[in-house]
Amino acid sequence: MEAVGERGQARRFDRQLVRDPLFRRLLFTRFAAQWGDGVFRAGLAGAVLFNPERAADPLAIAEGFAALLLPYSLVGPFAGALLDRWDRRRVLVFANLVRAAAIVASVFAVGAGVGGIGLFSLALLAEGISRFIGSGLSAALPHVVEPRAVVAANAVAATLGSAIAVVGGGCAIGLRAVFGSGDIGSAETTAFAAAGALLSAFLAHRFAKGVLGPTVVDEPTNPVVAVARGLADGARHAWRAPSVTAGFIALFAHRAAYGISLLLSVLLMRNYFTDDGIFRAGLPGLGQLVGCAGAGILVAGLVTARLIRSFGRTRAVLGSLLVSAVAQSALGLPMLLPLALIASFLIMGTGQVVKLSVDSSVQLDVADEARGRVFALYDTLFNITQVVAVSVAAIFVKDNGYSPELMVAATALYLLGGAGYLLARRRRGDSLPQTVGAKRG
């Protein structure tokens, strides 16, 4: 009876959270941005990977990931310093407007048949700004909810946001069927992503000045010095909180394994799998794979807060890594299309549990004046980990994606991540005070 009462109380608490006007506005700001992200990424993937007018081998795919992610990884820490120095509301508005312009430029490049470094440079600008926007939204979250609601609010925001991104990807696949799979059709599909960025900018503009923080600024008066200190400051604050350091290890192990699986999935869908009843290969199959991943993310959002309350953050993370390892080996290794879809559901769901656990560690265990820099560091290492994993895998993978040895390597990464997480959790760290200003107006 007590457990039933606690579940009912949790559901009432979640409903109250969603009814909060400031949280709801921040949620819709995220939804608009992430819908645009989903459309942009799926539109660009269709233009580059499943376009009859273009071709891409494994190394070219890895180069694409590097062009999209690595340059932002170099400037991410500096962006974090800006998030902890400037009014986050103004940053979100300006960043979304610049992203819309970058999307439009990418659309023209796709339509003109531009490829290689030219297209990827424009895509990296749009994607890099998207990561910056995500860091700003995460850093602002504790300013629109009470401290006791941060874990639940983060689960709602991150999970529904990821699901909205999947919906955006599905919209792009549908639009591609209408406009065509060539360069012009891909450009017309990708253009819709700009609408998400513009709507996100409009919603962010409706916040009052200063509501999203930062409340305290510990930056030097010289902005150049402040920006240059971003990486070191983010690392120092993350190191002071063992829960954050341990979470980074677990999440990056998961992300490295996911990077390997992502490359294999694209190649398998394009060159190895064939249609099997309701299951499809090619871009429609990749859409089904993304749909299963989105379902896993959605389920994770519904259960993560309860898992953490019931078992604690440590057991939730370790259990997720173990389930990922089993799914990778038992379902991914046979390389059969139906099993790959189930594996996608489980791996992305458990990955989201790990991510939400790490997000809540940063939001609760890192002081507000440093939170933006830690989130930017988080994104930076997150991106570098995936790029390195994809690049190394691209050297060894077969052109059709059938590479069992890489599936085994991904399984081992999950297990190593769990061991590293346990070791890091045992380290003693500094106790940082919470300085979140519950400014709600």
LUMDO-472426 format. One record per residue (C-alpha): z, y negated, x. Coordinates in steps of 0.02 Angstrom, whole numbers, padded with zeros to 5 digits, always signed. Layout:
<nodes>
ZYX ...
</nodes>
This chain:
<nodes>
+00000+00000+00000 +00042-00118+00143 -00128-00086+00224 -00216-00120+00058 -00119-00282+00040 -00168-00336+00216 -00353-00301+00180 -00344-00402+00019 -00260-00544+00111 -00396-00538+00246 -00534-00546+00116 -00451-00696+00032 -00432-00778+00202 -00618-00751+00241 -00667-00827+00072 -00557-00978+00104 -00636-00997+00275 -00813-01000+00206 -00762-01129+00075 -00704-01249+00210 -00833-01391+00210 -00831-01425+00397 -00844-01242+00444 -00981-01216+00315 -01081-01362+00384 -01065-01296+00562 -01116-01125+00496 -01274-01193+00415 -01314-01291+00573 -01308-01126+00668 -01410-01035+00534 -01552-01161+00542 -01558-01154+00732 -01551-00965+00741 -01682-00940+00606 -01797-01047+00712 -01748-00944+00865 -01798-00783+00776 -01966-00853+00721 -02003-00923+00894 -01958-00765+00990 -02050-00647+00873 -02200-00763+00865 -02208-00774+01053 -02182-00586+01073 -02327-00555+00955 -02434-00680+01050 -02401-00602+01220 -02358-00417+01194 -02455-00365+01038 -02604-00481+01045 -02774-00397+01059 -02835-00549+01158 -02700-00526+01292 -02621-00384+01392 -02455-00365+01482 -02395-00225+01598 -02208-00190+01633 -02200-00311+01779 -02283-00447+01676 -02154-00420+01539 -02015-00434+01669 -02094-00594+01735 -02092-00661+01559 -01907-00627+01540 -01874-00708+01709 -01975-00862+01663 -01882-00877+01498 -01705-00849+01561 -01682-00879+01747 -01721-01066+01755 -01596-01101+01617 -01471-00994+01710 -01482-01118+01853 -01448-01270+01744 -01331-01190+01616 -01170-01232+01708 -01223-01413+01719 -01259-01413+01533 -01082-01348+01510 -01012-01499+01599 -01107-01610+01478 -01037-01515+01328 -00862-01553+01394 -00903-01736+01426 -01015-01798+01285 -00990-01800+01097 -01049-01626+01046 -01119-01690+00882 -01241-01805+00972 -01284-01668+01096 -01328-01547+00955 -01438-01675+00867 -01532-01726+01025 -01551-01547+01090 -01625-01486+00925 -01751-01628+00923 -01805-01589+01101 -01817-01404+01057 -01931-01445+00910 -02046-01540+01029 -02046-01395+01153 -02091-01273+01013 -02238-01382+00960 -02300-01391+01140 -02286-01200+01152 -02385-01183+00991 -02529-01285+01062 -02525-01181+01222 -02533-01016+01125 -02676-01080+01017 -02773-01137+01170 -02756-00966+01252 -02642-01029+01391 -02545-00889+01477 -02445-00855+01633 -02329-00986+01705 -02396-01125+01592 -02347-01040+01430 -02187-00967+01499 -02132-01137+01565 -02144-01212+01391 -02059-01059+01317 -01918-01070+01443 -01888-01252+01397 -01874-01207+01212 -01767-01054+01246 -01656-01143+01371 -01617-01281+01247 -01579-01147+01118 -01447-01073+01233 -01377-01247+01260 -01365-01272+01071 -01278-01103+01052 -01149-01149+01184 -01116-01314+01097 -01091-01231+00928 -00971-01103+01002 -00872-01237+01095 -00860-01342+00936 -00799-01200+00823 -00611-01217+00861 -00621-01399+00803 -00668-01355+00625 -00548-01210+00592 -00364-01179+00623 -00317-01081+00782 -00265-00928+00681 -00439-00923+00603 -00541-00930+00763 -00573-00742+00779 -00626-00723+00597 -00729-00883+00600 -00817-00830+00759 -00857-00659+00684 -00931-00740+00529 -01031-00871+00626 -01097-00763+00767 -01136-00612+00660 -01220-00700+00515 -01310-00811+00640 -01380-00658+00728 -01430-00584+00561 -01519-00746+00516 -01613-00736+00683 -01670-00561+00634 -01728-00630+00466 -01824-00762+00562 -01907-00627+00665 -01953-00534+00507 -02027-00694+00435 -02133-00711+00593 -02200-00533+00574 -02244-00569+00393 -02327-00735+00438 -02425-00648+00575 -02495-00528+00446 -02555-00680+00348 -02623-00788+00490 -02687-00650+00605 -02639-00572+00772 -02752-00676+00886 -02708-00835+00979 -02735-00953+00832 -02639-00842+00710 -02496-00823+00835 -02490-01011+00858 -02484-01044+00671 -02343-00917+00653 -02241-00988+00797 -02258-01166+00729 -02137-01126+00587 -01995-01115+00714 -01995-01304+00732 -01933-01320+00552 -01772-01229+00598 -01737-01347+00743 -01768-01502+00638 -01655-01440+00498 -01518-01398+00623 -01529-01575+00695 -01514-01649+00520 -01360-01545+00478 -01275-01584+00644 -01305-01770+00615 -01198-01761+00458 -01038-01728+00557 -00928-01878+00591 -00924-01941+00770 -00799-01846+00879 -00759-01709+00752 -00836-01572+00859 -00746-01625+01019 -00711-01628+01159 -00537-01696+01121 -00488-01708+01305 -00608-01751+01447 -00554-01705+01623 -00719-01753+01705 -00743-01879+01846 -00812-02049+01796 -00968-02016+01899 -01079-01906+01788 -01175-01835+01936 -01014-01770+02013 -00958-01705+01843 -01119-01608+01817 -01116-01537+01994 -00941-01468+01965 -00992-01371+01809 -01018-01199+01886 -00862-01200+01995 -00752-01267+01854 -00816-01139+01730 -00785-00997+01853 -00610-01058+01896 -00555-01073+01714 -00630-00902+01673 -00540-00823+01821 -00372-00893+01763 -00384-00790+01603 -00392-00602+01640 -00449-00568+01462 -00601-00678+01491 -00642-00603+01662 -00626-00426+01594 -00732-00470+01443 -00868-00539+01556 -00875-00374+01652 -00888-00270+01492 -01018-00382+01412 -01127-00396+01566 -01127-00207+01588 -01180-00190+01407 -01313-00324+01431 -01384-00240+01586 -01399-00075+01494 -01476-00166+01346 -01604-00248+01462 -01662-00077+01519 -01672-00015+01338 -01765-00171+01284 -01904-00147+01412 -01918+00038+01369 -01921+00000+01182 -02065-00124+01197 -02168-00002+01302 -02128+00149+01194 -02175+00056+01035 -02336-00007+01112 -02396+00143+01213 -02299+00303+01170 -02235+00313+00992 -02354+00347+00847 -02329+00318+00661 -02214+00449+00584 -02204+00436+00395 -02110+00277+00351 -02078+00244+00535 -02206+00135+00623 -02259+00106+00802 -02329-00055+00876 -02267-00226+00819 -02216-00162+00645 -02112-00029+00733 -02033-00160+00843 -01993-00253+00682 -01906-00098+00614 -01811-00083+00776 -01755-00264+00764 -01708-00236+00582 -01595-00090+00629 -01520-00195+00768 -01488-00335+00645 -01403-00215+00526 -01291-00157+00668 -01247-00337+00709 -01206-00372+00527 -01092-00221+00511 -01006-00270+00674 -00971-00442+00603 -00889-00366+00451 -00775-00249+00548 -00739-00333+00716 -00594-00441+00661 -00513-00291+00575 -00543-00181+00728 -00457-00307+00839 -00311-00325+00718 -00292-00136+00700 -00322-00075+00877 -00312-00228+00988 -00451-00312+01087 -00442-00189+01232 -00467-00032+01127 -00603-00117+01025 -00703-00159+01182 -00677+00010+01265 -00720+00105+01106 -00878+00003+01086 -00936+00041+01263 -00903+00226+01237 -01001+00231+01074 -01144+00138+01161 -01146+00267+01302 -01152+00411+01177 -01290+00327+01075 -01392+00292+01231 -01383+00470+01294 -01383+00571+01132 -01504+00465+01030 -01603+00363+01155 -01636+00497+01285 -01742+00612+01173 -01860+00463+01146 -01904+00505+00968 -01947+00362+00850 -01818+00396+00711 -01678+00425+00838 -01726+00265+00929 -01697+00167+00769 -01523+00242+00746 -01484+00207+00929 -01537+00026+00904 -01416+00009+00757 -01269+00080+00855 -01301-00004+01022 -01327-00178+00950 -01179-00156+00833 -01060-00105+00972 -01133-00240+01084 -01091-00369+00951 -00912-00305+00942 -00898-00332+01131 -00977-00505+01119 -00865-00562+00977 -00713-00501+01074 -00767-00600+01227 -00808-00755+01122 -00634-00753+01047 -00557-00732+01220 -00645-00889+01280 -00603-00986+01123 -00419-00937+01123 -00377-00917+01309 -00475-01062+01387 -00421-01243+01367 -00534-01352+01260 -00582-01471+01400 -00659-01325+01497 -00725-01218+01355 -00902-01285+01359 -00918-01250+01545 -00852-01072+01524 -00973-01038+01382 -01116-01107+01486 -01062-00997+01633 -01054-00852+01510 -01234-00884+01455 -01291-00904+01635 -01222-00738+01695 -01276-00658+01531 -01456-00709+01563 -01458-00665+01748 -01388-00492+01709 -01525-00455+01584 -01664-00522+01696 -01605-00419+01845 -01593-00261+01738 -01766-00284+01662 -01843-00327+01831 -01770-00175+01919 -01817-00061+01774 -01996-00130+01775 -02018-00066+01953 -01979+00114+01903 -02032+00128+01721 -02191+00220+01672 -02323+00117+01582 -02293+00211+01420 -02105+00186+01431 -02060+00371+01443 -01930+00362+01582 -01777+00474+01550 -01698+00428+01716 -01683+00246+01660 -01597+00302+01499 -01469+00395+01607 -01445+00239+01714 -01411+00135+01558 -01281+00262+01500 -01194+00252+01669 -01187+00061+01656 -01087+00072+01494 -00960+00188+01575 -00945+00080+01731 -00921-00073+01620 -00775+00012+01534 -00692+00055+01700 -00717-00123+01764 -00646-00194+01604 -00486-00092+01620 -00461-00143+01802 -00486-00328+01764 -00367-00325+01615 -00226-00268+01729 -00238-00424+01837 -00109-00561+01810 -00179-00733+01771 -00124-00910+01736 -00067-00959+01564 -00174-01101+01500 -00110-01210+01358 -00211-01227+01201 -00272-01406+01189 -00382-01392+01037 -00366-01548+00935 -00363-01496+00754 -00461-01650+00710 -00531-01619+00538 -00615-01768+00463 
</nodes>
